[in-house]
Amino acid sequence: MACINRQAEIRDLVAYAHDRGVRVMPEFDTPGHSRSWFVGYPELASGPGPYKIDPEGPDSVTDPVQEGTYKFLDKFVDEMGKLFPDAYFHIGGDEVDGKHWDANSTIQAFIHAHGMKNNQDLQAYFNQRLQKILTKHRKLMIGWDEILHPELPKTIVIQSWRGQESLATAAKQGYSGLLSFGYYLD
């Protein structure tokens, strides 16, 4: 019952904002900054748990090589898309700590088997898969400037928290962008 009430509260907030000309688009950060997800879904993590919401607990990043990750994300985007009807969906994508992918032998075997050069290529693979899920649910991807990779379609939006230079780099490659550096509210 509590979950239904929270969803109703979110819908009310989004409607209230919309009536005042404000768009509500939350950021669901993945594959990094996902520790809280792993408390309930430890099988999605790249590293061993147990996980706690506590910042002192073990850290990890989403495992991009298992199909279960994408099944979860498909259901997640479907549910969140109903709560947040904006055309855009912010995936985060910033500050992915590659040490967890480096330490996972299954992930390393996947990287080598698919001819990837580094963790940035693996993150681009993850973002490509996630972008297809977003498209299925009629959402447009927004992500922080770390997601910028030539393998991603030009329909994604790059949001820069690191400054004008990264935004200019994205624009030169044909991507739309948002500048948050200097205006970033946390």
One Martini backbone bead per residue (centre of mass of N, CA, C, O) as a GRO file, in nm:
protein
  186
    1MET     BB    1   0.056   0.064  -0.019
    2ALA     BB    2   0.298   0.260   0.000
    3CYS     BB    3   0.376   0.252  -0.300
    4ILE     BB    4   0.113   0.369  -0.411
    5ASN     BB    5   0.130   0.637  -0.257
    6ARG     BB    6   0.400   0.728  -0.382
    7GLN     BB    7   0.302   0.728  -0.674
    8ALA     BB    8   0.081   0.938  -0.628
    9GLU     BB    9   0.271   1.161  -0.533
   10ILE     BB   10   0.432   1.180  -0.793
   11ARG     BB   11   0.199   1.247  -0.982
   12ASP     BB   12   0.118   1.505  -0.834
   13LEU     BB   13   0.387   1.654  -0.867
   14VAL     BB   14   0.403   1.646  -1.175
   15ALA     BB   15   0.133   1.795  -1.220
   16TYR     BB   16   0.199   2.050  -1.062
   17ALA     BB   17   0.441   2.130  -1.232
   18HIS     BB   18   0.308   2.134  -1.511
   19ASP     BB   19   0.100   2.363  -1.437
   20ARG     BB   20   0.389   2.552  -1.401
   21GLY     BB   21   0.611   2.472  -1.629
   22VAL     BB   22   0.739   2.201  -1.505
   23ARG     BB   23   0.990   1.965  -1.540
   24VAL     BB   24   1.007   1.616  -1.450
   25MET     BB   25   1.348   1.469  -1.431
   26PRO     BB   26   1.496   1.213  -1.332
   27GLU     BB   27   1.782   1.044  -1.204
   28PHE     BB   28   1.901   0.715  -1.312
   29ASP     BB   29   2.188   0.587  -1.210
   30THR     BB   30   2.383   0.432  -1.474
   31PRO     BB   31   2.624   0.211  -1.368
   32GLY     BB   32   2.668   0.407  -1.161
   33HIS     BB   33   2.550   0.488  -0.857
   34SER     BB   34   2.398   0.178  -0.766
   35ARG     BB   35   2.399   0.065  -0.474
   36SER     BB   36   2.095   0.075  -0.391
   37TRP     BB   37   2.002  -0.145  -0.590
   38PHE     BB   38   2.176  -0.389  -0.454
   39VAL     BB   39   2.009  -0.440  -0.205
   40GLY     BB   40   1.765  -0.576  -0.384
   41TYR     BB   41   1.985  -0.639  -0.649
   42PRO     BB   42   2.273  -0.810  -0.641
   43GLU     BB   43   2.278  -0.940  -0.940
   44LEU     BB   44   2.358  -0.647  -1.081
   45ALA     BB   45   2.639  -0.666  -0.985
   46SER     BB   46   2.996  -0.675  -1.026
   47GLY     BB   47   3.016  -0.722  -0.721
   48PRO     BB   48   3.041  -0.808  -0.411
   49GLY     BB   49   2.884  -0.835  -0.125
   50PRO     BB   50   2.708  -0.679   0.075
   51TYR     BB   51   2.452  -0.434   0.064
   52LYS     BB   52   2.430  -0.082   0.143
   53ILE     BB   53   2.330   0.240   0.181
   54ASP     BB   54   2.576   0.284   0.312
   55PRO     BB   55   2.870   0.454   0.225
   56GLU     BB   56   3.055   0.224   0.372
   57GLY     BB   57   2.988   0.029   0.185
   58PRO     BB   58   2.998  -0.144  -0.078
   59ASP     BB   59   3.096  -0.102  -0.400
   60SER     BB   60   2.955  -0.057  -0.736
   61VAL     BB   61   2.848  -0.183  -1.055
   62THR     BB   62   2.689  -0.254  -1.317
   63ASP     BB   63   2.618  -0.540  -1.498
   64PRO     BB   64   2.662  -0.550  -1.861
   65VAL     BB   65   2.660  -0.890  -1.938
   66GLN     BB   66   2.377  -0.947  -1.830
   67GLU     BB   67   2.048  -1.002  -1.909
   68GLY     BB   68   1.911  -0.924  -1.636
   69THR     BB   69   1.970  -0.623  -1.652
   70TYR     BB   70   1.775  -0.564  -1.901
   71LYS     BB   71   1.517  -0.670  -1.776
   72PHE     BB   72   1.513  -0.475  -1.544
   73LEU     BB   73   1.529  -0.208  -1.710
   74ASP     BB   74   1.268  -0.248  -1.865
   75LYS     BB   75   1.080  -0.242  -1.616
   76PHE     BB   76   1.180   0.024  -1.499
   77VAL     BB   77   1.116   0.212  -1.737
   78ASP     BB   78   0.821   0.151  -1.747
   79GLU     BB   79   0.749   0.251  -1.461
   80MET     BB   80   0.885   0.537  -1.471
   81GLY     BB   81   0.736   0.638  -1.730
   82LYS     BB   82   0.456   0.654  -1.580
   83LEU     BB   83   0.553   0.873  -1.366
   84PHE     BB   84   0.748   1.005  -1.606
   85PRO     BB   85   0.631   1.152  -1.908
   86ASP     BB   86   0.867   1.247  -2.019
   87ALA     BB   87   1.067   1.215  -2.301
   88TYR     BB   88   1.291   1.213  -2.094
   89PHE     BB   89   1.585   1.009  -1.980
   90HIS     BB   90   1.799   0.985  -1.706
   91ILE     BB   91   2.108   0.783  -1.671
   92GLY     BB   92   2.370   0.934  -1.628
   93GLY     BB   93   2.699   0.782  -1.642
   94ASP     BB   94   2.879   0.866  -1.411
   95GLU     BB   95   3.150   0.771  -1.241
   96VAL     BB   96   3.278   0.500  -1.343
   97ASP     BB   97   3.417   0.229  -1.174
   98GLY     BB   98   3.635   0.003  -1.331
   99LYS     BB   99   3.738  -0.196  -1.106
  100HIS     BB  100   3.493  -0.393  -1.116
  101TRP     BB  101   3.537  -0.488  -1.406
  102ASP     BB  102   3.840  -0.574  -1.375
  103ALA     BB  103   3.765  -0.798  -1.134
  104ASN     BB  104   3.579  -0.940  -1.352
  105SER     BB  105   3.607  -1.220  -1.542
  106THR     BB  106   3.347  -1.212  -1.713
  107ILE     BB  107   3.381  -0.923  -1.816
  108GLN     BB  108   3.661  -0.959  -1.943
  109ALA     BB  109   3.576  -1.179  -2.145
  110PHE     BB  110   3.372  -1.003  -2.294
  111ILE     BB  111   3.557  -0.782  -2.390
  112HIS     BB  112   3.744  -0.972  -2.558
  113ALA     BB  113   3.519  -1.117  -2.733
  114HIS     BB  114   3.422  -0.805  -2.844
  115GLY     BB  115   3.674  -0.607  -2.900
  116MET     BB  116   3.741  -0.442  -2.662
  117LYS     BB  117   3.954  -0.191  -2.511
  118ASN     BB  118   3.754  -0.083  -2.275
  119ASN     BB  119   3.535   0.054  -2.046
  120GLN     BB  120   3.413   0.258  -2.243
  121ASP     BB  121   3.308   0.045  -2.441
  122LEU     BB  122   3.127  -0.098  -2.234
  123GLN     BB  123   2.950   0.148  -2.172
  124ALA     BB  124   2.849   0.180  -2.462
  125TYR     BB  125   2.708  -0.088  -2.474
  126PHE     BB  126   2.515  -0.034  -2.243
  127ASN     BB  127   2.389   0.227  -2.369
  128GLN     BB  128   2.277   0.090  -2.620
  129ARG     BB  129   2.086  -0.100  -2.474
  130LEU     BB  130   1.935   0.122  -2.316
  131GLN     BB  131   1.840   0.287  -2.561
  132LYS     BB  132   1.648   0.065  -2.671
  133ILE     BB  133   1.463   0.067  -2.428
  134LEU     BB  134   1.381   0.362  -2.442
  135THR     BB  135   1.259   0.349  -2.724
  136LYS     BB  136   1.040   0.140  -2.657
  137HIS     BB  137   0.933   0.374  -2.431
  138ARG     BB  138   0.955   0.662  -2.558
  139LYS     BB  139   1.261   0.757  -2.501
  140LEU     BB  140   1.512   0.995  -2.424
  141MET     BB  141   1.848   1.029  -2.389
  142ILE     BB  142   2.020   1.125  -2.091
  143GLY     BB  143   2.366   1.228  -2.016
  144TRP     BB  144   2.651   1.251  -1.905
  145ASP     BB  145   2.958   1.324  -2.050
  146GLU     BB  146   3.071   1.022  -2.013
  147ILE     BB  147   2.888   0.889  -2.253
  148LEU     BB  148   3.057   0.979  -2.471
  149HIS     BB  149   3.026   0.810  -2.794
  150PRO     BB  150   3.044   0.712  -3.128
  151GLU     BB  151   2.826   0.465  -3.087
  152LEU     BB  152   2.618   0.677  -3.038
  153PRO     BB  153   2.348   0.831  -3.099
  154LYS     BB  154   2.240   1.161  -3.187
  155THR     BB  155   1.972   1.154  -2.994
  156ILE     BB  156   2.130   1.216  -2.767
  157VAL     BB  157   2.196   1.379  -2.451
  158ILE     BB  158   2.438   1.603  -2.332
  159GLN     BB  159   2.542   1.653  -1.993
  160SER     BB  160   2.730   1.909  -1.844
  161TRP     BB  161   2.948   1.917  -1.542
  162ARG     BB  162   3.257   1.994  -1.655
  163GLY     BB  163   3.189   2.188  -1.903
  164GLN     BB  164   3.229   2.349  -2.208
  165GLU     BB  165   3.422   2.151  -2.347
  166SER     BB  166   3.241   1.894  -2.342
  167LEU     BB  167   3.008   2.026  -2.494
  168ALA     BB  168   3.166   2.098  -2.751
  169THR     BB  169   3.243   1.811  -2.825
  170ALA     BB  170   2.955   1.710  -2.866
  171ALA     BB  171   2.869   1.918  -3.082
  172LYS     BB  172   3.093   1.841  -3.294
  173GLN     BB  173   2.948   1.538  -3.306
  174GLY     BB  174   2.613   1.606  -3.307
  175TYR     BB  175   2.514   1.678  -3.023
  176SER     BB  176   2.314   1.742  -2.786
  177GLY     BB  177   2.290   1.996  -2.511
  178LEU     BB  178   2.379   2.054  -2.161
  179LEU     BB  179   2.448   2.308  -1.918
  180SER     BB  180   2.558   2.276  -1.565
  181PHE     BB  181   2.794   2.426  -1.532
  182GLY     BB  182   2.740   2.666  -1.273
  183TYR     BB  183   2.421   2.527  -1.220
  184TYR     BB  184   2.458   2.305  -1.022
  185LEU     BB  185   2.225   2.108  -0.838
  186ASP     BB  186   2.244   1.898  -0.527
   0.00000   0.00000   0.00000
